[in-house]
């Protein structure tokens, strides 16, 4: 788990609880981050590229499940995608 997720974990848990999502599922997602943001993505371990031994080498993008951004006032902005309910509910 990345430090950004650790630092924001209570706020992420509150978001999940408020929206009926699983915080445990959110913790298990792949994480990418920048200075003020965090991307939670779903990696399918049963995908064809994994079965062929390619992993992420085939450059198939992972579905973006949740985008989280730290606003200048310190609050977190959560942006759901079409994949949020599928992978967090």
Buried (B, 14 or more C-beta within 10 A) or exposed (E): EEEBBEEBBEBBBEBBEEEEBEBEBBBBBEBEBEEEBBBBBBEEEEBEBBEEEEEEEEEEEBBBBBBBBBEEEEEBEBEBBEBBEEBBE
